[in-house]
């Protein structure tokens, strides 16, 4: 026998009957003959909206809904938005709970060089600085001047360790982490390696309901401390060491500028501003930086025309690589002397690939020249109009590189 509104409210545990729960009797409107109750467990001050229904308010609360799916969005200052999907059943209680671990930092890092011209410029422009952390490819320790650039974020409201990768055009999520984030893989097809004629790896597709980037807040700031992106398409593949990869598409949406030397990511919570990019160029040129316009190659990667000694090539700007690499096919033309090395590289989903090394007398790109650059020689198998070189994060750091993702421009010093 269906229970009355008052009876359903009596089912709610006494520990939850605070603040918004007193609205149970007046809030619940009968929609259909046998509604269920959604109990929203969240701290006072948390607001909620139920998608597709004219329901919103302040948590904690209990609300009656007709049977079926209900998507509840929970919002709280300084925290990431969370979407909780509940299945409402007749005369039963369903719960949408808040995860209190997902929140922005309350402190700006003391590691930031606050006297830096770049830091001052971005602060004045309303950008938020995020100190990136680094690790070895095996995830065990930091490499000074090298290592992957990582950032704290969240996928579907679950904490995630994300790689900043200008060599990727879109978001990528680790196949082994799908269950953690509640993701379903679909549309599989085989992927071919750039350094091998065959591959047993498959690419998949999925959609992230919510992708969150955290940035630090000054104490007392009314800001939320998050940049949220919804319905983000993502590639699924086996990625070592991290949960996901932030590609150019997401970095553009965040208005990202990457300071490779200081290992700082600047983000614009309200999106990129064209005027800011122009002013940044003026500031950096006055400090002696070389400004290099970038284009997107056939793989939607940032690239620029360059030379390995006197041999022309396309240079890819890749913050996701811990090595600077050159197509071994041009080593003889460029007069490079290959040496055996214990180094290995991960490329196209294949890890532990051995490489040899060489020294390039003049590695040039966009009018900027690096003398005596140490590179890894890698046998690319993919067809390309010209040989390929790849500028990795160690060399970008040594060149004091600043990458304005939105403007498609590289600054080196």
C-alpha positions as a LaTeX table, in Angstrom:
\begin{tabular}{lrrr}
\hline
Residue & $x$ (\AA) & $y$ (\AA) & $z$ (\AA) \\
\hline
Unk1 & 0.00 & 0.00 & 0.00 \\
Unk2 & 1.48 & 3.43 & $-0.93$ \\
Unk3 & 2.66 & 5.45 & 2.02 \\
Unk4 & 1.82 & 9.09 & 2.60 \\
Unk5 & 4.30 & 11.97 & 2.28 \\
Unk6 & 4.63 & 12.07 & 6.06 \\
Unk7 & 5.31 & 8.30 & 6.22 \\
Unk8 & 8.10 & 8.54 & 3.63 \\
Unk9 & 9.75 & 11.38 & 5.53 \\
Unk10 & 9.77 & 9.19 & 8.67 \\
Unk11 & 12.00 & 6.73 & 6.80 \\
Unk12 & 14.83 & 9.26 & 6.62 \\
Unk13 & 17.47 & 8.58 & 9.30 \\
Unk14 & 17.57 & 11.07 & 12.14 \\
Unk15 & 21.23 & 11.90 & 11.38 \\
Unk16 & 20.18 & 13.19 & 7.95 \\
Unk17 & 17.19 & 15.20 & 9.12 \\
Unk18 & 18.86 & 18.59 & 9.14 \\
Unk19 & 18.35 & 21.90 & 7.37 \\
Unk20 & 16.61 & 21.04 & 4.08 \\
Unk21 & 14.96 & 17.85 & 5.28 \\
Unk22 & 12.35 & 19.85 & 7.17 \\
Unk23 & 10.93 & 20.88 & 3.81 \\
Unk24 & 9.93 & 17.30 & 3.08 \\
Unk25 & 6.28 & 17.71 & 3.79 \\
Unk26 & 5.79 & 20.99 & 1.91 \\
Unk27 & 8.34 & 20.40 & $-0.88$ \\
Unk28 & 7.04 & 17.11 & $-2.16$ \\
Unk29 & 4.44 & 17.39 & $-4.82$ \\
Unk30 & 2.68 & 14.29 & $-5.92$ \\
Unk31 & 3.67 & 13.58 & $-9.54$ \\
Unk32 & 1.91 & 10.40 & $-10.52$ \\
Unk33 & 0.27 & 7.88 & $-8.22$ \\
Unk34 & 3.39 & 6.28 & $-6.69$ \\
Unk35 & 6.42 & 8.57 & $-6.50$ \\
Unk36 & 9.73 & 7.72 & $-4.93$ \\
Unk37 & 11.97 & 9.92 & $-2.79$ \\
Unk38 & 15.44 & 11.21 & $-3.68$ \\
Unk39 & 17.46 & 11.97 & $-0.56$ \\
Unk40 & 20.19 & 14.53 & $-1.31$ \\
Unk41 & 22.95 & 14.06 & 1.27 \\
Unk42 & 25.24 & 17.08 & 1.14 \\
Unk43 & 26.55 & 19.82 & 3.45 \\
Unk44 & 24.40 & 22.89 & 4.05 \\
Unk45 & 25.02 & 25.45 & 1.34 \\
Unk46 & 25.23 & 22.87 & $-1.43$ \\
Unk47 & 22.76 & 23.62 & $-4.20$ \\
Unk48 & 21.24 & 21.05 & $-6.53$ \\
Unk49 & 19.48 & 20.93 & $-9.86$ \\
Unk50 & 17.71 & 17.92 & $-11.33$ \\
Unk51 & 18.21 & 17.79 & $-15.09$ \\
Unk52 & 15.08 & 17.69 & $-17.20$ \\
Unk53 & 12.85 & 18.58 & $-14.26$ \\
Unk54 & 11.89 & 21.94 & $-12.75$ \\
Unk55 & 13.53 & 20.99 & $-9.44$ \\
Unk56 & 16.33 & 22.89 & $-7.70$ \\
Unk57 & 17.11 & 24.01 & $-4.21$ \\
Unk58 & 19.56 & 23.78 & $-1.34$ \\
Unk59 & 20.84 & 20.56 & 0.21 \\
Unk60 & 20.45 & 18.53 & 2.30 \\
Unk61 & 16.93 & 17.79 & 1.11 \\
Unk62 & 14.43 & 15.12 & 0.21 \\
Unk63 & 12.27 & 15.41 & $-2.87$ \\
Unk64 & 9.62 & 13.20 & $-4.39$ \\
Unk65 & 9.92 & 12.25 & $-8.07$ \\
Unk66 & 8.16 & 9.84 & $-10.41$ \\
Unk67 & 9.88 & 6.50 & $-11.04$ \\
Unk68 & 12.75 & 6.57 & $-13.53$ \\
Unk69 & 16.20 & 8.05 & $-13.94$ \\
Unk70 & 17.10 & 11.34 & $-12.22$ \\
Unk71 & 20.36 & 13.22 & $-12.92$ \\
Unk72 & 21.20 & 15.42 & $-9.93$ \\
Unk73 & 23.88 & 18.15 & $-10.25$ \\
Unk74 & 25.41 & 19.19 & $-6.92$ \\
Unk75 & 27.26 & 22.52 & $-6.69$ \\
Unk76 & 29.27 & 24.04 & $-3.86$ \\
Unk77 & 31.70 & 26.95 & $-3.74$ \\
Unk78 & 35.33 & 25.83 & $-4.06$ \\
Unk79 & 34.34 & 22.32 & $-5.15$ \\
Unk80 & 33.90 & 20.58 & $-8.47$ \\
Unk81 & 30.35 & 20.19 & $-9.72$ \\
Unk82 & 29.16 & 16.60 & $-9.34$ \\
Unk83 & 26.56 & 14.71 & $-11.30$ \\
Unk84 & 24.86 & 11.83 & $-9.51$ \\
Unk85 & 22.47 & 9.61 & $-11.46$ \\
Unk86 & 19.88 & 7.84 & $-9.31$ \\
Unk87 & 17.17 & 5.39 & $-10.23$ \\
Unk88 & 13.93 & 6.47 & $-8.58$ \\
Unk89 & 11.65 & 3.56 & $-7.60$ \\
Unk90 & 8.09 & 3.59 & $-6.35$ \\
Unk91 & 7.78 & 4.14 & $-2.61$ \\
Unk92 & 11.54 & 3.83 & $-2.10$ \\
Unk93 & 14.36 & 6.16 & $-1.14$ \\
Unk94 & 17.25 & 6.81 & $-3.54$ \\
Unk95 & 20.32 & 8.80 & $-2.47$ \\
Unk96 & 22.52 & 11.38 & $-4.19$ \\
Unk97 & 25.60 & 11.90 & $-2.00$ \\
Unk98 & 28.33 & 14.53 & $-2.05$ \\
Unk99 & 31.99 & 13.48 & $-2.20$ \\
Unk100 & 33.70 & 15.96 & 0.10 \\
Unk101 & 37.20 & 15.09 & $-1.17$ \\
Unk102 & 36.72 & 16.96 & $-4.45$ \\
Unk103 & 37.61 & 20.53 & $-3.78$ \\
Unk104 & 40.11 & 23.13 & $-4.86$ \\
Unk105 & 43.21 & 23.92 & $-2.85$ \\
Unk106 & 42.84 & 26.81 & $-0.40$ \\
Unk107 & 46.43 & 27.95 & $-0.75$ \\
Unk108 & 48.47 & 29.41 & $-3.57$ \\
Unk109 & 51.76 & 27.56 & $-3.74$ \\
Unk110 & 54.79 & 29.33 & $-2.27$ \\
Unk111 & 56.84 & 27.80 & $-5.11$ \\
Unk112 & 55.65 & 30.39 & $-7.61$ \\
Unk113 & 58.28 & 33.01 & $-8.54$ \\
Unk114 & 56.02 & 35.94 & $-7.63$ \\
Unk115 & 58.56 & 38.49 & $-8.91$ \\
Unk116 & 58.47 & 36.94 & $-12.39$ \\
Unk117 & 57.29 & 39.23 & $-15.20$ \\
Unk118 & 55.26 & 36.33 & $-16.61$ \\
Unk119 & 53.53 & 35.59 & $-13.30$ \\
Unk120 & 52.67 & 39.25 & $-12.75$ \\
Unk121 & 51.36 & 39.58 & $-16.29$ \\
Unk122 & 49.00 & 36.60 & $-16.02$ \\
Unk123 & 47.83 & 37.58 & $-12.54$ \\
Unk124 & 46.87 & 41.01 & $-13.84$ \\
Unk125 & 45.06 & 39.39 & $-16.77$ \\
Unk126 & 42.93 & 37.22 & $-14.46$ \\
Unk127 & 44.66 & 33.92 & $-15.21$ \\
Unk128 & 45.21 & 31.29 & $-12.51$ \\
Unk129 & 48.65 & 29.66 & $-12.07$ \\
Unk130 & 48.84 & 25.92 & $-11.40$ \\
Unk131 & 52.16 & 24.42 & $-10.32$ \\
Unk132 & 52.73 & 21.26 & $-12.36$ \\
Unk133 & 54.39 & 18.23 & $-10.83$ \\
Unk134 & 56.74 & 15.89 & $-12.68$ \\
Unk135 & 57.67 & 12.27 & $-12.53$ \\
Unk136 & 59.84 & 9.74 & $-14.26$ \\
Unk137 & 58.14 & 7.63 & $-16.92$ \\
Unk138 & 58.01 & 4.79 & $-14.36$ \\
Unk139 & 56.24 & 7.06 & $-11.89$ \\
Unk140 & 58.84 & 6.65 & $-9.14$ \\
Unk141 & 60.71 & 9.95 & $-8.89$ \\
Unk142 & 61.19 & 13.40 & $-10.32$ \\
Unk143 & 63.65 & 14.26 & $-13.07$ \\
Unk144 & 65.03 & 17.80 & $-12.77$ \\
Unk145 & 64.49 & 19.57 & $-16.09$ \\
Unk146 & 62.55 & 16.66 & $-17.50$ \\
Unk147 & 59.76 & 14.23 & $-16.77$ \\
Unk148 & 56.10 & 14.38 & $-17.57$ \\
Unk149 & 54.08 & 17.47 & $-16.67$ \\
Unk150 & 51.14 & 16.40 & $-14.52$ \\
Unk151 & 48.12 & 18.15 & $-13.05$ \\
Unk152 & 45.43 & 17.24 & $-10.54$ \\
Unk153 & 41.95 & 16.93 & $-11.98$ \\
Unk154 & 38.84 & 14.81 & $-11.88$ \\
Unk155 & 36.93 & 12.60 & $-14.31$ \\
Unk156 & 33.24 & 12.16 & $-13.52$ \\
Unk157 & 33.94 & 13.59 & $-10.04$ \\
Unk158 & 36.69 & 11.05 & $-9.27$ \\
Unk159 & 40.22 & 12.27 & $-8.65$ \\
Unk160 & 42.53 & 11.86 & $-11.64$ \\
Unk161 & 46.21 & 12.40 & $-12.41$ \\
Unk162 & 46.38 & 14.04 & $-15.85$ \\
Unk163 & 49.25 & 14.52 & $-18.30$ \\
Unk164 & 49.67 & 17.85 & $-20.15$ \\
Unk165 & 50.33 & 16.77 & $-23.74$ \\
Unk166 & 50.52 & 19.16 & $-26.70$ \\
Unk167 & 51.30 & 16.11 & $-28.84$ \\
Unk168 & 47.71 & 14.87 & $-28.41$ \\
Unk169 & 44.81 & 16.56 & $-30.16$ \\
Unk170 & 42.04 & 15.40 & $-27.79$ \\
Unk171 & 41.45 & 13.86 & $-24.37$ \\
Unk172 & 42.67 & 10.31 & $-23.79$ \\
Unk173 & 41.70 & 8.07 & $-20.88$ \\
Unk174 & 43.54 & 4.97 & $-19.65$ \\
Unk175 & 41.66 & 1.78 & $-20.47$ \\
Unk176 & 42.68 & 0.22 & $-17.15$ \\
Unk177 & 40.94 & 3.13 & $-15.31$ \\
Unk178 & 37.52 & 2.90 & $-16.99$ \\
Unk179 & 35.82 & 1.20 & $-14.04$ \\
Unk180 & 37.20 & 3.79 & $-11.63$ \\
Unk181 & 35.51 & 6.58 & $-13.58$ \\
Unk182 & 32.33 & 4.70 & $-14.49$ \\
Unk183 & 33.06 & 4.85 & $-18.22$ \\
Unk184 & 31.88 & 2.52 & $-20.96$ \\
Unk185 & 34.12 & 1.89 & $-23.98$ \\
Unk186 & 32.64 & 1.69 & $-27.46$ \\
Unk187 & 33.50 & 1.84 & $-31.16$ \\
Unk188 & 36.69 & $-0.17$ & $-31.07$ \\
Unk189 & 39.10 & $-0.22$ & $-33.99$ \\
Unk190 & 42.70 & $-1.33$ & $-34.37$ \\
Unk191 & 45.47 & 1.22 & $-34.02$ \\
Unk192 & 48.79 & 1.03 & $-35.87$ \\
Unk193 & 52.05 & 2.02 & $-34.24$ \\
Unk194 & 54.18 & 4.83 & $-35.63$ \\
Unk195 & 57.27 & 2.69 & $-35.12$ \\
Unk196 & 55.94 & $-0.75$ & $-35.98$ \\
Unk197 & 54.09 & $-2.25$ & $-38.92$ \\
Unk198 & 51.71 & $-4.20$ & $-36.68$ \\
Unk199 & 49.88 & $-3.62$ & $-33.43$ \\
Unk200 & 47.59 & $-5.63$ & $-31.20$ \\
Unk201 & 46.37 & $-2.49$ & $-29.43$ \\
Unk202 & 42.86 & $-1.18$ & $-30.01$ \\
Unk203 & 41.49 & 2.32 & $-29.72$ \\
Unk204 & 38.08 & 2.91 & $-28.24$ \\
Unk205 & 35.80 & 5.87 & $-27.66$ \\
Unk206 & 33.92 & 7.06 & $-24.62$ \\
Unk207 & 32.36 & 10.27 & $-23.29$ \\
Unk208 & 33.22 & 11.91 & $-19.98$ \\
Unk209 & 30.16 & 13.39 & $-18.31$ \\
Unk210 & 32.41 & 15.82 & $-16.47$ \\
Unk211 & 36.09 & 16.74 & $-16.75$ \\
Unk212 & 37.47 & 19.03 & $-14.03$ \\
Unk213 & 40.71 & 21.01 & $-13.77$ \\
Unk214 & 41.57 & 22.36 & $-10.32$ \\
Unk215 & 43.41 & 25.61 & $-9.74$ \\
Unk216 & 44.57 & 27.01 & $-6.36$ \\
Unk217 & 42.69 & 29.73 & $-4.54$ \\
Unk218 & 43.77 & 32.52 & $-2.24$ \\
Unk219 & 42.18 & 32.24 & 1.18 \\
Unk220 & 38.73 & 33.76 & 1.31 \\
Unk221 & 38.36 & 33.76 & $-2.47$ \\
Unk222 & 34.73 & 33.51 & $-3.65$ \\
Unk223 & 35.95 & 31.66 & $-6.75$ \\
Unk224 & 35.05 & 28.00 & $-7.27$ \\
Unk225 & 38.62 & 26.87 & $-8.03$ \\
Unk226 & 37.52 & 24.60 & $-10.89$ \\
Unk227 & 37.19 & 24.61 & $-14.65$ \\
Unk228 & 34.48 & 22.16 & $-15.68$ \\
Unk229 & 33.99 & 20.68 & $-19.15$ \\
Unk230 & 30.94 & 18.56 & $-19.87$ \\
Unk231 & 30.28 & 15.77 & $-22.37$ \\
Unk232 & 33.94 & 15.48 & $-23.36$ \\
Unk233 & 34.65 & 12.87 & $-26.09$ \\
Unk234 & 37.73 & 10.79 & $-25.29$ \\
Unk235 & 39.92 & 8.13 & $-26.85$ \\
Unk236 & 40.41 & 4.96 & $-24.83$ \\
Unk237 & 43.79 & 3.25 & $-24.90$ \\
Unk238 & 46.32 & 1.73 & $-22.58$ \\
Unk239 & 48.25 & 4.61 & $-21.03$ \\
Unk240 & 50.99 & 3.94 & $-18.47$ \\
Unk241 & 51.48 & 5.93 & $-15.27$ \\
Unk242 & 48.53 & 8.36 & $-15.51$ \\
Unk243 & 44.73 & 8.31 & $-15.58$ \\
Unk244 & 44.30 & 10.52 & $-18.61$ \\
Unk245 & 45.83 & 12.98 & $-21.05$ \\
Unk246 & 44.79 & 16.61 & $-21.56$ \\
Unk247 & 45.17 & 17.27 & $-25.29$ \\
Unk248 & 45.09 & 20.47 & $-27.29$ \\
Unk249 & 41.28 & 20.61 & $-27.45$ \\
Unk250 & 40.91 & 20.79 & $-23.66$ \\
Unk251 & 43.94 & 23.03 & $-23.20$ \\
Unk252 & 42.42 & 25.52 & $-25.66$ \\
Unk253 & 39.10 & 25.48 & $-23.80$ \\
Unk254 & 40.99 & 26.32 & $-20.60$ \\
Unk255 & 42.86 & 29.18 & $-22.30$ \\
Unk256 & 46.09 & 27.38 & $-21.34$ \\
Unk257 & 49.59 & 28.81 & $-21.45$ \\
Unk258 & 52.41 & 26.42 & $-20.47$ \\
Unk259 & 55.63 & 27.69 & $-18.91$ \\
Unk260 & 57.91 & 24.69 & $-19.49$ \\
Unk261 & 60.90 & 25.98 & $-17.50$ \\
Unk262 & 59.00 & 27.05 & $-14.37$ \\
Unk263 & 56.54 & 24.13 & $-14.78$ \\
Unk264 & 53.48 & 26.31 & $-14.40$ \\
Unk265 & 50.20 & 26.02 & $-16.27$ \\
Unk266 & 48.17 & 29.23 & $-16.56$ \\
Unk267 & 44.44 & 28.80 & $-17.12$ \\
Unk268 & 41.68 & 31.28 & $-17.88$ \\
Unk269 & 38.55 & 30.26 & $-15.94$ \\
Unk270 & 36.36 & 32.26 & $-18.34$ \\
Unk271 & 38.09 & 31.18 & $-21.54$ \\
Unk272 & 40.94 & 32.54 & $-23.68$ \\
Unk273 & 41.18 & 36.23 & $-24.53$ \\
Unk274 & 42.74 & 37.25 & $-27.85$ \\
Unk275 & 43.94 & 40.55 & $-26.45$ \\
Unk276 & 45.87 & 38.77 & $-23.71$ \\
Unk277 & 47.80 & 36.68 & $-26.26$ \\
Unk278 & 48.85 & 39.82 & $-28.14$ \\
Unk279 & 49.99 & 41.54 & $-24.96$ \\
Unk280 & 51.86 & 38.42 & $-23.83$ \\
Unk281 & 53.79 & 38.45 & $-27.11$ \\
Unk282 & 54.81 & 42.08 & $-26.56$ \\
Unk283 & 55.95 & 41.37 & $-22.98$ \\
Unk284 & 58.04 & 38.33 & $-23.93$ \\
Unk285 & 59.64 & 39.90 & $-27.00$ \\
Unk286 & 60.81 & 42.77 & $-24.79$ \\
Unk287 & 62.44 & 40.14 & $-22.54$ \\
Unk288 & 64.38 & 38.73 & $-25.53$ \\
Unk289 & 62.13 & 35.78 & $-26.41$ \\
Unk290 & 61.80 & 34.55 & $-30.00$ \\
Unk291 & 58.17 & 34.30 & $-31.10$ \\
Unk292 & 57.35 & 31.29 & $-33.31$ \\
Unk293 & 53.92 & 30.74 & $-34.91$ \\
Unk294 & 52.81 & 27.11 & $-34.89$ \\
Unk295 & 50.55 & 25.21 & $-37.27$ \\
Unk296 & 48.57 & 22.01 & $-36.89$ \\
Unk297 & 49.93 & 19.06 & $-38.86$ \\
Unk298 & 47.88 & 16.19 & $-40.30$ \\
Unk299 & 47.62 & 14.66 & $-36.80$ \\
Unk300 & 46.41 & 17.95 & $-35.30$ \\
Unk301 & 49.69 & 18.41 & $-33.39$ \\
Unk302 & 51.56 & 21.69 & $-32.99$ \\
Unk303 & 54.41 & 21.76 & $-35.52$ \\
Unk304 & 56.86 & 24.15 & $-37.15$ \\
Unk305 & 59.31 & 23.84 & $-40.05$ \\
Unk306 & 62.88 & 23.17 & $-38.97$ \\
Unk307 & 66.26 & 21.65 & $-39.73$ \\
Unk308 & 68.43 & 18.88 & $-38.29$ \\
Unk309 & 71.79 & 20.29 & $-39.31$ \\
Unk310 & 71.03 & 21.08 & $-42.98$ \\
Unk311 & 68.22 & 18.53 & $-43.44$ \\
Unk312 & 64.72 & 20.00 & $-43.44$ \\
Unk313 & 62.07 & 18.41 & $-41.25$ \\
Unk314 & 58.80 & 19.06 & $-39.44$ \\
Unk315 & 59.34 & 19.71 & $-35.72$ \\
Unk316 & 56.46 & 18.66 & $-33.44$ \\
Unk317 & 56.14 & 20.50 & $-30.11$ \\
Unk318 & 55.33 & 17.72 & $-27.65$ \\
Unk319 & 55.13 & 18.32 & $-23.90$ \\
Unk320 & 54.03 & 14.69 & $-23.51$ \\
Unk321 & 57.48 & 13.39 & $-24.52$ \\
Unk322 & 60.42 & 13.06 & $-22.15$ \\
Unk323 & 62.85 & 12.88 & $-25.08$ \\
Unk324 & 63.72 & 15.03 & $-28.08$ \\
Unk325 & 63.56 & 12.66 & $-31.04$ \\
Unk326 & 64.59 & 12.63 & $-34.69$ \\
Unk327 & 63.55 & 10.25 & $-37.45$ \\
Unk328 & 66.50 & 7.86 & $-37.81$ \\
Unk329 & 65.91 & 7.83 & $-41.58$ \\
Unk330 & 67.56 & 11.26 & $-41.84$ \\
Unk331 & 70.50 & 10.55 & $-39.53$ \\
Unk332 & 72.91 & 9.72 & $-42.39$ \\
Unk333 & 71.88 & 12.77 & $-44.46$ \\
Unk334 & 72.33 & 14.96 & $-41.41$ \\
Unk335 & 75.72 & 13.43 & $-40.60$ \\
Unk336 & 74.61 & 12.10 & $-37.21$ \\
Unk337 & 76.68 & 9.47 & $-35.44$ \\
Unk338 & 74.41 & 7.02 & $-33.65$ \\
Unk339 & 75.42 & 5.65 & $-30.27$ \\
Unk340 & 73.85 & 2.79 & $-28.37$ \\
Unk341 & 71.81 & 3.78 & $-25.36$ \\
Unk342 & 70.02 & 2.22 & $-22.43$ \\
Unk343 & 67.13 & 4.64 & $-22.96$ \\
Unk344 & 63.72 & 3.41 & $-24.04$ \\
Unk345 & 60.69 & 5.29 & $-25.25$ \\
Unk346 & 56.93 & 4.86 & $-25.20$ \\
Unk347 & 55.32 & 5.62 & $-28.54$ \\
Unk348 & 51.95 & 4.85 & $-30.06$ \\
Unk349 & 50.94 & 2.76 & $-27.03$ \\
Unk350 & 54.08 & 0.58 & $-27.19$ \\
Unk351 & 56.45 & 1.00 & $-24.23$ \\
Unk352 & 60.07 & 0.00 & $-23.74$ \\
Unk353 & 61.15 & 0.59 & $-27.36$ \\
Unk354 & 64.96 & 0.82 & $-27.54$ \\
Unk355 & 66.51 & 3.94 & $-29.05$ \\
Unk356 & 69.98 & 5.07 & $-30.04$ \\
Unk357 & 71.20 & 8.61 & $-29.45$ \\
Unk358 & 73.14 & 11.24 & $-31.37$ \\
Unk359 & 74.25 & 14.85 & $-31.09$ \\
Unk360 & 72.92 & 17.46 & $-33.53$ \\
Unk361 & 75.24 & 20.42 & $-34.09$ \\
Unk362 & 72.40 & 22.70 & $-35.16$ \\
Unk363 & 68.79 & 21.90 & $-34.37$ \\
Unk364 & 66.76 & 24.79 & $-35.81$ \\
Unk365 & 63.05 & 25.64 & $-35.88$ \\
Unk366 & 61.18 & 28.88 & $-36.55$ \\
Unk367 & 64.38 & 30.95 & $-36.72$ \\
Unk368 & 65.64 & 29.66 & $-33.33$ \\
Unk369 & 68.72 & 27.41 & $-33.14$ \\
Unk370 & 69.81 & 24.98 & $-30.44$ \\
Unk371 & 73.50 & 24.11 & $-30.60$ \\
Unk372 & 74.74 & 20.61 & $-29.72$ \\
Unk373 & 71.32 & 19.12 & $-29.02$ \\
Unk374 & 71.21 & 15.54 & $-27.76$ \\
Unk375 & 68.46 & 13.57 & $-29.49$ \\
Unk376 & 67.08 & 10.05 & $-29.63$ \\
Unk377 & 66.89 & 8.37 & $-33.05$ \\
Unk378 & 63.54 & 6.71 & $-33.67$ \\
Unk379 & 62.47 & 4.83 & $-36.83$ \\
Unk380 & 59.15 & 6.41 & $-37.78$ \\
Unk381 & 57.12 & 4.18 & $-40.09$ \\
Unk382 & 54.33 & 6.54 & $-41.02$ \\
Unk383 & 54.22 & 8.32 & $-44.35$ \\
Unk384 & 54.92 & 12.04 & $-44.10$ \\
Unk385 & 55.69 & 14.82 & $-46.60$ \\
Unk386 & 59.02 & 15.29 & $-44.84$ \\
Unk387 & 61.04 & 13.70 & $-42.02$ \\
Unk388 & 59.84 & 14.32 & $-38.47$ \\
Unk389 & 61.60 & 15.59 & $-35.36$ \\
Unk390 & 59.94 & 15.92 & $-31.98$ \\
Unk391 & 60.86 & 18.52 & $-29.36$ \\
Unk392 & 60.28 & 17.01 & $-25.91$ \\
Unk393 & 59.85 & 18.59 & $-22.51$ \\
Unk394 & 63.54 & 18.51 & $-21.38$ \\
Unk395 & 64.67 & 20.60 & $-24.35$ \\
Unk396 & 61.60 & 22.83 & $-24.12$ \\
Unk397 & 62.51 & 23.47 & $-20.49$ \\
Unk398 & 66.14 & 24.29 & $-21.32$ \\
Unk399 & 64.92 & 26.72 & $-23.99$ \\
Unk400 & 62.64 & 28.46 & $-21.44$ \\
Unk401 & 59.73 & 27.64 & $-23.72$ \\
Unk402 & 56.32 & 29.23 & $-23.14$ \\
Unk403 & 53.47 & 27.77 & $-25.21$ \\
Unk404 & 50.35 & 29.88 & $-25.77$ \\
Unk405 & 47.97 & 27.08 & $-26.75$ \\
Unk406 & 45.01 & 29.29 & $-27.67$ \\
Unk407 & 47.11 & 31.52 & $-29.94$ \\
Unk408 & 49.14 & 28.64 & $-31.39$ \\
Unk409 & 52.45 & 30.32 & $-30.59$ \\
Unk410 & 55.74 & 29.20 & $-29.05$ \\
Unk411 & 58.15 & 31.54 & $-27.24$ \\
Unk412 & 61.77 & 30.44 & $-26.62$ \\
Unk413 & 64.76 & 32.18 & $-25.13$ \\
\hline
\end{tabular}
